[in-house]
Amino acid sequence: MKWENCAPAGSIGLAYPQKNVFIPTESGLRVKIKPVQQTGAKSFEEKLKPIIPPSVIRDDGIEGRWTVYHKIDDRFGKPKAFMIFQLLTEDLYSSPLKASLSSLYQQCAADKLNEYTYNARLADLSYDLQVLPRGVRLTFGGYSETLKSFASFVTPKLAKDLNDVLPTNEEEFERYKDNLLRALSAFNVKQPYAHAIYYSSLTQKPRNFEYTNEQLVSALKETTLDQLVDYVKHLWSSGKGES
């Protein structure tokens, strides 16, 4: 009798999960272009043939902003796609301070977008933000049918609605800063072989774009919220774009 007359879920603080809009439909799981079927083993000459490169579908020229490449999957036949956007500029990583600000920005953005991107991850969609010595790179991957709507939400949050992904006050900023300082400080208690691998790798990378752990810790301690906001405002405003 209790089960027949049970209380509504809402009356006791329970609720069903909302619909996951990122799950593809039946048609979205179908392959639009079937891959070319290979018959028999490839000859040695066939294996040496280079893969057809992506085609250029937009080229603004040397003085322009964007060059866009496109390539259809003709090998695996999955209803999935990847979109990669990058702005090439050397200014974003040109000092230990800017390298520290880039790490702070990536940490803040990942934390702030975590709630929204949770459902996307369940539906096998992903995004990755990296600020690298060559510039900033943003990558999306997953089912083609819902990938565009997912990317259309994330990109404005990162490039325009800055307040949605940055700390709202000094206390919140100090929390992100402390998390990053703890991660960097943990380097000091690693095994000697890990230190040897780390420092040897620095000798193989371009100068002024890779910094020691001590440099990053020292720079991070001096960072402020105003510096982070100013850094992010200029992050997407310049550079040669490729996608």
Number of C-alpha atoms within 10 A of each C-alpha: 5 6 6 6 7 8 10 10 10 9 8 8 7 9 10 7 6 7 8 12 13 21 19 17 11 7 10 15 15 13 13 11 12 14 14 11 9 8 6 6 8 10 8 8 7 9 10 9 8 7 7 7 9 11 11 12 10 13 13 11 9 9 7 11 14 19 16 16 15 13 12 11 15 12 11 12 15 18 19 20 17 14 15 15 16 22 22 18 19 15 16 24 23 17 17 22 20 21 23 25 27 22 17 20 24 17 18 20 19 15 13 15 15 13 10 12 19 13 17 21 15 12 17 15 24 19 21 12 18 15 21 19 18 17 21 22 18 19 16 19 19 23 21 17 18 19 23 15 12 21 18 10 12 18 13 12 17 22 15 13 12 15 11 15 20 24 21 11 9 11 11 14 18 15 12 16 22 14 13 18 17 11 10 15 14 10 14 11 9 10 9 10 8 12 14 10 10 14 13 11 11 14 10 9 11 9 10 12 18 21 18 11 16 14 15 21 19 14 17 23 13 10 18 14 19 9 14 19 17 10 16 19 13 12 20 18 9 13 19 15 20 17 17
